[in-house]
Amino acid sequence: MAKHIFEQMNDFFSTPQKGKKIEFGLNRIDWLLNDIGKGKVIIIAGRSIDGRDAMLYTLMKNMAIDRRIPSLILNLATSEDTFYKSFISNVENISTEELVCKEAWKDSKSLEKAELYIEFPSDRSMDHIEDVIREHVEKGIETVHIDLFQAIDYKGNMHFFEENELIYFCAKSSKRLYALAKDLGITVVMGAAVSYMADEREGLEGPIPQHKDMTEQGRLDEFSDVILGVYVPYAHQVFFDGVDNLRDVIYVSVIKNRINSKLGRFTMTYDIYHNRVVDEKEVNRLAFEELKKKNPAFNELAINLMLEQAEEI
């Protein structure tokens, strides 16, 4: 019996197989959205210091590698070396400092096993981005991850634009991506900056991304299906009574949801050293992996204790 339960636990924490429905692989978000579905545009809204990249890398890893959903990553935000070090740190659970020393990111086997394409387009025009996406859809990809939306069609003199002109300029790209996702039946996940207005708001709620923050960023409030706002209190030196350490806490807000209209806010673990966001299943999986390292007799004893406790309940 104990062996059977152990095998079931192993199956539960093991890599899901290709062909599953589109999910983020983060329990609370998947529960709220209840199957993302194809043809959707998902926005991860926040600043880089607020864990936006960590959330995006976690979704890339969960969807493309763990769930083996054929995917394309378009990196527009960083250099190739910086991206790989950050992404592999997330995938392999190795700190970036260790990767820099050992250059272990060059030997990652996880990327070889995944149906994953990673592109660093030098031409960041929306025309080229669309061509790249269509080319990879022909190869069978089902999800596209873009970091960073505002880098599409970016012009160095954009800060000279009037506000309304800037909204219109970026909105052309968001509208095209939204229509492209529907047309091709793919899921597009994009990292996006939030409005400068968030920095001007005071108090605990001030810096937390809101629905209205996405308008001037290219009318992403309109041309998207789901917006997840991310916010790290520690990064803004915001503290709470009775909470000693907020360095590893990230607030996630579902601030738009066209899938089923459910909204919500919750905290998760922010692992800054490995550029990842961790939910309770991942915490349990890591504990389970430690259990598996013990000798078999200890494993059976631990599982039997779990079963006895369950029967008592």
MOSULSUL-V230722 format. One record per helix or strand of 2 or more residues. SS is the DSSP state (alpha for helix, beta for strand). FROM is the first residue (numbers start at 0). LEN is the number of residues. If there is no record, write none. Layout:
ss->{SS/SS}
from->{FROM/FROM}
len->{LEN/LEN}
This chain:
ss->{alpha/alpha/beta/alpha/alpha/beta/alpha/alpha/alpha/alpha/beta/alpha/beta/alpha/alpha/alpha/beta/alpha/alpha/beta/alpha/beta/beta/alpha/beta/alpha/alpha}
from->{1/26/40/47/51/70/79/95/103/109/115/125/142/148/157/162/186/196/210/225/232/248/263/271/275/279/295}
len->{12/7/5/3/15/5/13/7/4/4/4/12/5/3/3/22/6/4/4/6/4/9/8/3/3/14/17}
